[in-house]
Amino acid sequence: MAQIMTDFDSSSSPQDPLLRLLQETASGERDAFRLLYDSSSAKLFGVILRIVKRQDLAEEILQEVYLIIWNRANSYNPSLGRPLSWMVTIARNKALDSLRGLEAKAQTQDFDEGDDAQIQTALLAIRPEALDAGDRLALQDCLDEATEQARESVLLAYVHGFSREELAKRYSVPLSTIKTWLRRALIDLKNCLER
C-alpha cells in the first residue's frame, strides 16, 4: 500500500519534468518555458481543438494559453494536482471563453452570412452621406411610404447605430422579431428605390 501511495505521489513530485519546468518558468527562465511548451503543447492543442473545432482559432487560443501559463506559473500549487491537469484546465477554460465570445458576436451581427447581397447593398444606400441629392429625395420618399415602425426601426438601426438588442429592448419584442422587421423594411426600401 505504501509503495502504491509513493508511486501516486511521485506524479507531482519534484522528479516530474513538467513540475520542474513549471517551477523554472515561474522563476522567469525562458528556456524552461520553451521546453514546457514543447512538452505539453500537443496535448493542450488537442483539448482546445476539440472544443472550438477550428484549427486557426485553436492555434490562436493556444498562444493565449501559454501567455497565461507564463504569467501565472508562480500560482501553480502542486498539492492541488499535476502540472498537466492545471494547464489543461487553463486551456479548456480559455477555449470555452473564446467559444462563448464567438457565439455572442454572431448574435449581434446585423445579417446572417446567407442573406441576400442585394439587401446588403440597400443597407449602404440608407446612409445619407453616401447618397447624392436625388438619391436622398428618393430615399426620403420611400421612407415616407414605409410604416412608422419600419421607418423608425431602420433609421435607428442604420443611421443612428442602434444594435438589434437595443431595438428589441426599446420595442419590448424578441430579437428575432427585430431581425424580421429590419429585413422586411430593407426589402421594401430596396423595391421602392428600384421603381
Residue pairs with C-beta under 8 A, 6 or more apart in sequence:
10 16
11 82
12 19
12 78
12 79
12 81
12 82
12 83
13 19
14 20
16 82
16 83
17 39
18 36
18 39
18 40
18 82
18 83
18 84
19 78
19 82
19 83
20 32
21 32
21 33
21 35
21 36
21 39
21 83
22 36
22 69
22 73
22 76
22 83
22 86
23 73
24 32
24 33
25 32
25 33
25 36
25 69
25 70
25 73
26 73
26 74
26 76
33 66
33 69
33 70
33 73
36 69
37 66
40 84
40 87
41 62
41 66
43 84
43 88
44 62
44 65
44 87
44 88
44 91
45 58
45 59
45 62
47 88
47 91
47 92
47 95
48 58
48 61
48 62
48 65
48 91
48 92
48 94
48 95
49 55
49 58
51 92
51 95
51 96
51 99
52 58
52 61
52 95
52 98
52 99
57 98
57 102
58 95
61 91
61 94
61 95
61 98
62 91
64 94
65 87
65 90
65 91
65 94
68 90
68 94
69 87
69 90
72 90
76 83
76 86
80 86
107 175
108 163
108 164
108 165
110 123
110 157
110 164
110 182
111 119
111 120
115 183
118 190
119 183
119 186
119 187
119 190
121 190
122 186
122 187
122 189
122 190
122 193
123 158
123 186
124 130
125 131
125 135
125 139
125 189
125 190
125 193
126 139
126 154
126 158
126 159
126 186
126 189
127 158
127 159
128 136
128 139
128 159
131 139
138 193
139 189
139 193
141 192
142 188
142 189
142 192
142 193
143 151
143 154
143 155
143 189
144 151
145 192
146 154
146 185
146 188
146 189
149 171
149 181
150 181
150 184
150 185
150 188
151 185
153 167
153 171
153 178
153 181
153 182
153 185
154 182
154 185
154 186
154 189
156 162
156 167
156 170
157 163
157 164
157 167
157 182
162 170
164 175
164 178
164 179
164 182
165 175
167 178
167 182
168 174
168 175
168 177
168 178
171 177
171 178
